[in-house]
Each structure stands twice: as structure tokens, then as C-alpha cells.
Amino acid sequence: MMADEVVEELRQIRKLLEPKPAPPTPPPAKKSLMDEFKEFLKNYKVLGLAVAFIMGLYLGNLVQSLVKAFIMPLIGLALPNIADLATLSVPVGNQNFLVGEFLVNLITFIIVAFVIFLIVKLAKRMKID
């Protein structure tokens, strides 16, 4: 009989030690459309993205201007037979391939990509990334 009492006592102790279920969490408060919009702007950093896009756009324009105003005339000095690289064409048969504008855009792209590379490298060095 003593063993039955010990077993019963252990059952009661076990029952007391069992974790109780957590109380149900209340549903989140309903947000207004304006609050949701503010949260969207904050979570996705839309303002920073817009600033980066605009800065990138104008940086690209600045570098294009640099290429057209300074680098292309330097290339023109190196290639004396071509007055303007953008007007360079290659005749093949009865067709004329206008490769000059493509070359100007390719050179501009390479320079823009290099400038962006340098900016990113500098930002990482300054731990701004």
C-alpha cells in the first residue's frame, strides 16, 4: 500500500511540473493604410533606393559628358583619319555598318562601370556599405 501512495504522490508532482500552455496572444491591432504605407517605406528603405537611383542616373550623365567632351577627342587625336569616332562606318559590299556609335557607347559603358567600381571600393574601405 505504501508503494501505491508513493506512485500517486509522484503522479501529482509530475502533474504540477508539466508546463502550462501559453495564454493566447491577442491578434495584432489593425493598422491604417497610412501606417502600412509608412512601414513599407521603412522596411524596404524606399527613400534610400530613390536617392541611390537618382544619384546613379546623374553620375552616369556626368561620366557620359566626360567621355564625349574629353576622352573621345583624345581618341580622335590618336586616330588622325577619324574626325569623330561616332561617325565611323565600315562598308561591306553595298551596306554601311555604323560601328562608331556602338564604340562610343561601349567606351562610355566601360568608363561608367569603372567609376562605379571605384566608388564601391572606396565605400567598402570607408565601411559605408
C-alpha positions in Angstrom: 0.0 0.0 0.0 2.9 2.3 0.7 4.1 1.9 -2.8 0.7 3.0 -4.2 0.9 6.2 -2.2 4.4 6.9 -3.4 3.3 6.4 -7.0 0.2 8.6 -6.5 2.4 11.3 -5.0 4.8 11.1 -7.9 1.9 11.5 -10.4 0.7 14.6 -8.6 4.2 16.0 -8.6 4.5 15.3 -12.3 1.2 16.9 -13.0 2.3 20.1 -11.1 5.6 20.2 -13.0 4.0 20.0 -16.5 4.2 23.3 -18.3 1.0 25.1 -18.7 0.0 26.2 -22.2 0.9 29.8 -23.0 -2.0 32.2 -23.0 -3.3 33.0 -26.5 -1.6 36.1 -28.0 -4.1 38.8 -28.9 -4.3 39.4 -32.7 -2.3 42.4 -33.9 -4.0 45.7 -33.9 -5.4 46.6 -37.2 -3.2 49.2 -39.0 -4.5 52.1 -41.0 -3.5 52.3 -44.7 -1.2 55.2 -43.8 0.6 53.2 -41.1 1.1 50.3 -43.5 2.5 52.7 -46.1 4.9 54.2 -43.6 6.0 50.6 -42.6 6.5 49.8 -46.3 8.7 52.8 -46.8 10.7 52.0 -43.7 11.1 48.2 -44.3 12.1 48.5 -47.9 14.2 51.7 -47.5 12.4 53.2 -50.5 13.8 56.7 -49.8 17.4 55.4 -49.9 16.7 53.5 -53.0 15.3 56.5 -54.7 18.3 58.7 -53.7 20.7 56.0 -55.0 18.8 55.7 -58.3 18.8 59.5 -58.9 22.5 59.8 -57.9 23.4 56.9 -60.2 21.4 58.5 -63.0 23.3 61.8 -62.7 26.6 60.1 -62.1 26.1 58.3 -65.4 25.2 61.5 -67.2 28.4 63.1 -65.7 30.6 60.3 -66.9 29.0 60.3 -70.4 29.7 64.0 -70.6 33.3 63.4 -69.6 33.7 60.7 -72.3 32.1 62.9 -75.0 33.9 66.1 -74.0 37.4 64.8 -73.2 38.0 61.1 -73.9 36.6 60.9 -77.4 38.6 63.9 -78.6 41.7 62.3 -77.2 40.9 59.1 -79.2 40.3 61.4 -82.2 43.9 62.7 -81.7 45.2 59.1 -81.6 43.3 58.2 -84.8 44.0 61.1 -87.1 41.9 59.7 -90.1 38.7 59.9 -88.0 37.3 63.3 -87.2 34.5 61.9 -84.9 34.5 58.3 -83.7 30.7 58.3 -83.5 30.6 58.7 -87.3 32.9 55.7 -88.0 31.4 53.3 -90.5 32.6 50.1 -92.1 31.5 49.4 -95.7 30.8 45.8 -96.5 29.5 45.2 -100.0 26.7 47.6 -100.6 26.0 48.0 -96.9 27.5 50.5 -94.5 27.8 49.3 -90.8 27.7 52.3 -88.4 30.1 51.0 -85.7 31.2 54.3 -84.4 28.2 55.0 -82.2 28.5 51.5 -80.8 32.1 52.0 -80.0 31.3 55.3 -78.3 28.6 53.6 -76.1 31.0 50.7 -75.3 33.7 53.0 -74.2 31.2 55.0 -72.2 29.9 51.9 -70.5 33.4 50.7 -69.6 34.3 54.0 -68.1 31.0 54.3 -66.1 31.4 50.7 -64.8 35.0 51.5 -63.7 33.9 54.7 -61.9 31.1 52.8 -60.1 33.7 50.1 -59.2 36.0 52.7 -57.7 33.1 54.3 -55.7 32.0 50.9 -54.3 35.6 50.0 -53.5 36.1 53.4 -51.7 32.8 52.9 -49.8 33.8 49.4 -48.6 37.2 50.8 -47.5 35.3 53.5 -45.5 32.9 50.8 -44.3 29.9 52.7 -45.7 28.5 49.6 -47.4 
